[in-house]
Amino acid sequence: MPIPNQIIFVCQSFRVKGDPKGICHKQANGSLQYIEEGILERGLDCQVAATGCLKQCEAGPVMVVQPQNWWFKGVDSEEAIDAILDGLEAGRPAEAYRLA
């Protein structure tokens, strides 16, 4: 299998045992599948990966696109995901959701 051009990391709030979970996994329920479907529909060369806590809870749910190092906040709706994937397709970040 070839290495993808981009990897999309989606915070799922996994933390060390005993630490309280963040909010990303609760607010982004079902988003991984929606992102995967959006990638396939657009023909993007991306892989999606669930991550542990990205330590940006106040901005969550958080998504990171590598290797561009684009961080996105408030990714809790299909509208947000579509805007981010549209931006990837166009080669520019979705500024409305960019975490600065």
N, C-alpha and C positions, 0 to 999 in steps of 0.2 A: 504494500500500500504506500503510495507517495506521501510525502510530508506536506500538510496543508500550508497555504500562504499565510493564513491567519488563524489564531486561536482566540475564541471568545470565552472568557472566564466569567462565570455567573456565581455570585456569592450565594452560598447556601447556609451560612452562619455556623458551620461546624466549628466547635471550639474544644479546648482541652477539657477533659473530664472535670466537672465541678464548676466550671465557668458557665454563667447563664448564656443561653443562645441569644444571638442578635435577632433582628426582625426580618432580615432579607428572605429567609426561607419561608416565612409566613406570608409575606406580601407578594412573593414571586411564584406562588403555587401554580404549577403547570407551565411555567414560562419556558423551561428547557425544551419541551416538545414543540412549542410554538416557534421558538428560535430555530430549531432543527428544520422544521417544515419551511420556514421562511428562507433559510439558506438554500435548501433544495429547490424551491420555487424560483429563486433568483439565479441559481447556478453558481453561487459563490464557492470559492475554494477555502472553506473554513471548517474548523472543528470546534465543538462546544464542550466545555468542561465545567463541572460543578466544583466550587472551591470551598475551602474553609473560610472563616471570617476574614474579610478584607479590611477590617478596622475602620470602616466608614459608615457606621450604623446610622448616624444622623442623616445621611444622604441616601440610605438604602431604599429599595434594593439597588445594588451596584453591579455593573457589568464592565469588564475590561477587555479591550481588543488589543492583541499583540500581533505583530511586533511594533505597531504604531504607538502603543502605550496610551491609547485613548481610554479615559475613564468616564463612565456615564452614571448618572444618579437618577433616582426616581423611576427605575425601569420596572414599573408595576402594572403596565397595561399593554395591550396589543398595539395601541397607537405609538407608544414609546419604542417598543421593539421594532415596529415597522419603520419608524423614522431613523433608527440607528442602522438597521439593515439597508435601507435606501441610501443612507450616507456611505456605508461601506461599498455599496455597488457603484456609487458616484466617485468614490475615492476621497471623501471628505467627512469629517465627523459631524454628527447631528448636534449642532450648537445648543439647541434648546435643552438637551439632556447632558451636556458636557459637564463633568466635575472638574472644576479648576483648582 
